[in-house]
Amino acid sequence: MSEYTKILLEEDEMPTQWYNIVADLPEPPPPALHPGTHQPATAEDFAPLFPMALVEQEVSTERYIDIPGDVLDVYRLWRPSPLFRARRLEKLLDTPAKIFYKYEGVSPAGSHKPNTAVPQVWYNAQEGIRKLTTETGAGQWGSSLAFACAQFGLECEIWQVAASYLAKPHRRTMMEIWGGKVHPSPSDVTEFGRKLLAENPDHPGSLGIAISEAVSEAIEDETVRYALGSVLNHVLLHQTIIGEEALLQLAKVGETPDVLVGCTGGGSNFGGLAFPFLREKLAGKMSPVIRCVEPSACPTLTKGEYRYDFGDTAGLTPLMKMHTLGHGFIPEPIHAGGLRYHGMAPLVSHVYELGLVEAIAVPQLECFAGAVKFARSEGIVPAPEPTHAIAAAIREALACKESGEEKTILTALCGHGHLDLASYDRYMRGEMQDLELSDDLIKAAMLDVPEIA
Ligand SMILES: *Cc1c(COP(=O)(O)O)cnc(C)c1O
């Protein structure tokens, strides 16, 4: 097995349980709060938004949760996903480090998002829900949910951030192929959207605004629920299939990671890869450094405050304790649309506060430079979001070149960039800039964050 390139699992080797990190943390994460009373949110508070099974997963302290058989059946369309050894990138960088990447671009939607879209739709279908509403930034989540709804016969209505609706028309086409109905956000469909459009007819939108629109449509109808593609505990839970598979795959070649890096938008692909490894680390079985990588233009963990804030711009969602730049913060229109979110998964924020993981921010030019190196050596064109993880892996590999250390680096290549070529085009033509962020902008957005002791 000396010259293997990818490590595969058979279908019957696919894990059949998701892993819940809450069971193994030294301190429980702070609870979500009701947006009005600021008391810990109850199951009834979540009920207009999510089916009961997902509300239960959201607050569960069980270590393992069985993946339903119907979900495993759909997973088998693309899972187990391959783990690659990036030998060609290692050679290009002339590094003694070993680089592994878990490739999630093999899913129908081209990213890790279907790992949670499929179970979310299935649980809704079990509870008789007719339609799901959601938001999408880059279009990855919207297409994943539309695909999953098509699998189980639910309707799907999607609010796509206006800037990306215009920039990524092909993502919209994918959503429509799978039967989704797509609005640009802000839209004239909701009251909140109409208000924002009256203020600015060319409003670029944001994930926070699109969430407000999708939520407001779901809470008005008993047969409609909302689905979120990141941030929440149950989403990170579903994504742990990534890390569970990667553990088995690395074991096949006798490797354990010294460094694990993942890009963080809302934190789901990072949590999905990292939490099973964090379990092993907490149990003393390995000791990888685990690092979140975020964009410099939306530096939630590295520059945000750890406070209770809303998940959406209008303040409709429960309050979550997380690193936040302020729910009114509109990030610069960087190309990694999936990383343009003002907050962070409460579980990722919690493990960061506990000092169990690190975080760095990387500017987009460095990310695209790394992505082009990656594509020219490994072949796959990465989505703009995981270029952050690639840039961080390259930094680490080059540090190994300096020091001579033979570290094992693991990352997730959480999506391909076939529908993001306009971004690459800008980069290749030298038209891309780094969008730095003024501290004043963050300060201003933080003023609207509720004061909660
Ligand atoms: C949505 C998305 C992200 C950001 O979401 P996380 O919850 O942080 O994973 C990153 N990469 C890709 C390819 C995405 O589609």
The ligand as a Gaussian input file, in Angstrom:
#p B3LYP/6-31G(d) Opt

LIG

0 1
 C      -22.073000      26.016000       2.811000
 C      -20.685000      25.718000       2.524000
 C      -19.671000      26.069000       3.428000
 C      -19.916000      26.815000       4.691000
 O      -20.699000      26.159000       5.618000
 P      -20.126000      25.362000       6.866000
 O      -21.335000      25.136000       7.684000
 O      -19.131000      26.257000       7.559000
 O      -19.529000      24.129000       6.353000
 C      -18.377000      25.711000       3.124000
 N      -18.090000      25.066000       1.987000
 C      -19.018000      24.715000       1.095000
 C      -18.606000      23.986000      -0.143000
 C      -20.350000      25.022000       1.331000
 O      -21.279000      24.647000       0.461000

